[in-house]
Structure formats: C-alpha cells, structure tokens
Amino acid sequence: MNTNENPHRAARMRARTMTVFRRGAGHGLVSGAAGVAVMTLGEKLEQRVTGRPDSHVPGRTMTRLLPMTKSPANANLLMHFGQGALLGMLRGVMADSGLRGPWSSAMFAVVRLTNDQTLENASGVGAPPWTWPRTELLVDLAHKSVYALATGFVADKLAERIGPGPGLQHARLRSGRHTDIGPVEPTAAGGGEGRQH
C-alpha cells in the first residue's frame, strides 16, 4: 500500500469499488435470470429437434449438495434457474467494472462450465466432460455459451447506463496494465471519465 496516499481519496476509491460490486451484483441477478431464460428456450427448441430428454442432473446435484426433502425433479428448475441467476451476479460485476463485450462473455462461459462441472463432479452426479459422448458435450457447450452471451448482453446494456467503469477508464488513459496509471478518480455521477491519480 502506498503510505503517501491521501486517506480521503483512498476512502473514495474503496467506496466506488464497493458500489461497483453492489450495483453489478444487482445487474447480474437480472442478467443471469434473462440468460437462463434464453438458454432454457434454446434447450427446449433443441430438444424438439433432436428428441433429447430433459436432464435431471441439476436437480440431482442440488439434492446431493443441500439437505432437501424435495425430489430431484422438483429441485431441477430451482437449481437450473437459481444457479443461472446467481452466477449472473459475477457477469454483472464484470460489466460494471468495465469488462464488457464478447471477450468478457467468453470468459464468463468458462466460469459457468467450471461451476457446473465442479458441483456435478464433487457431488458424484456428473462425470468429467471429456468422458462424455461428443454430441452431448457439444450440446452442453452450445447451451452454456448461449447463456453466457445472453447474460453478458443484458449485463453490458445495464452497465452502459452508468458509464465506462473503472477498467475501461483505465484503458482509455493507456491500454494495458500499468502501475503508474490509476485508479482513475470517479466522477460525481459514478461513471464517466475521471481524473488520473
């Protein structure tokens, strides 16, 4: 920590960081819910074409991880939609921080896949994806990518309303990671360009 840093400025920067996390998490809940709705619609369309049955892996995973009296079939929707909405919180924080666009959605797709596979494999319900039949793997990757792109689209649109975010402000001063730049002082409105310190 820089001991010469103005304590008032340091407090403003911490407050802005916490605002980014709080606001981003709220944006992300909305975005994640929208993303899981789009993914579910895509899954239902794909199932009509391919004849693939519903997966009950989310519900079985949930009943293994949490002490529940509900059957896996009843828990399936709760896990499916709850997990999508809760993970969306991360994508909302990403967007409010300035991590936006398809590149950020691709990073988030990896997070979604990692979360699913960690929970499913830790509970003993799933198996590592590289052991799956290739068509099953491709279908899962496609649906999780749709989720990530839809969630990212909504999160990015919500974040655009508040300005570029700290990361984009930093990049506009000089691209790349540089210790001699930033953090950029927030403006009164919480977005927009600020002063470099």
GIKAGI-V521734 format. One record per pair of residues at least 24 apart in sequence whose ideal C-beta (glycine too) atoms are under 8 Angstrom apart, sorted by the first residue. I is the first residue (numbers start at 1). J is the second residue. If there is no record, write none. Layout:
{{I & J} {I & J}}
This chain:
{{9 & 185} {9 & 197} {12 & 185} {12 & 186} {13 & 183} {13 & 185} {13 & 186} {16 & 166} {16 & 186} {16 & 190} {17 & 166} {19 & 190} {20 & 93} {20 & 96} {20 & 97} {20 & 165} {20 & 166} {21 & 93} {21 & 96} {23 & 92} {23 & 96} {23 & 162} {24 & 89} {24 & 92} {24 & 93} {24 & 94} {24 & 95} {24 & 96} {24 & 97} {24 & 155} {24 & 159} {25 & 89} {25 & 92} {25 & 93} {26 & 92} {27 & 92} {27 & 95} {27 & 96} {27 & 155} {27 & 158} {27 & 159} {28 & 88} {28 & 89} {28 & 90} {28 & 91} {28 & 92} {28 & 93} {28 & 95} {28 & 151} {28 & 155} {29 & 85} {29 & 86} {29 & 88} {29 & 89} {29 & 92} {30 & 88} {30 & 92} {30 & 154} {30 & 158} {31 & 88} {31 & 91} {31 & 92} {31 & 95} {31 & 151} {31 & 152} {31 & 154} {31 & 155} {31 & 158} {32 & 84} {32 & 85} {32 & 86} {32 & 87} {32 & 88} {32 & 89} {32 & 91} {32 & 92} {32 & 151} {33 & 81} {33 & 84} {33 & 85} {33 & 88} {34 & 88} {34 & 150} {34 & 151} {34 & 154} {35 & 84} {35 & 88} {35 & 91} {35 & 147} {35 & 148} {35 & 149} {35 & 150} {35 & 151} {35 & 152} {35 & 154} {36 & 80} {36 & 81} {36 & 83} {36 & 84} {36 & 85} {36 & 88} {36 & 147} {36 & 151} {38 & 146} {38 & 147} {38 & 150} {39 & 84} {39 & 143} {39 & 144} {39 & 146} {39 & 147} {39 & 150} {40 & 80} {40 & 81} {42 & 142} {42 & 143} {42 & 146} {43 & 143} {46 & 139} {46 & 142} {46 & 143} {50 & 139} {52 & 139} {57 & 120} {57 & 125} {57 & 126} {58 & 83} {60 & 123} {60 & 125} {61 & 119} {61 & 120} {61 & 123} {61 & 125} {61 & 126} {64 & 123} {64 & 124} {64 & 125} {65 & 119} {65 & 122} {65 & 123} {83 & 115} {83 & 116} {84 & 147} {84 & 151} {87 & 111} {87 & 112} {87 & 115} {87 & 151} {88 & 151} {88 & 155} {91 & 148} {91 & 151} {91 & 152} {91 & 155} {92 & 155} {92 & 158} {92 & 159} {94 & 155} {95 & 152} {95 & 155} {95 & 156} {95 & 158} {95 & 159} {95 & 165} {96 & 155} {96 & 159} {96 & 162} {96 & 165} {97 & 165} {97 & 166} {97 & 167} {98 & 164} {98 & 165} {98 & 166} {98 & 167} {98 & 168} {98 & 169} {98 & 170} {98 & 171} {99 & 165} {99 & 167} {100 & 152} {100 & 155} {100 & 156} {100 & 159} {100 & 160} {100 & 165} {100 & 168} {101 & 152} {101 & 156} {102 & 149} {102 & 152} {104 & 152} {104 & 156} {105 & 148} {105 & 149} {105 & 151} {105 & 152} {105 & 153} {106 & 148} {108 & 148} {108 & 151} {108 & 152} {109 & 144} {109 & 145} {109 & 147} {109 & 148} {109 & 149} {112 & 144} {112 & 147} {112 & 148} {113 & 140} {113 & 141} {113 & 144} {116 & 144} {162 & 190} {162 & 191} {163 & 187} {163 & 189} {163 & 190} {163 & 191} {163 & 192} {164 & 191} {164 & 192} {164 & 193} {165 & 191} {169 & 193} {169 & 194}}
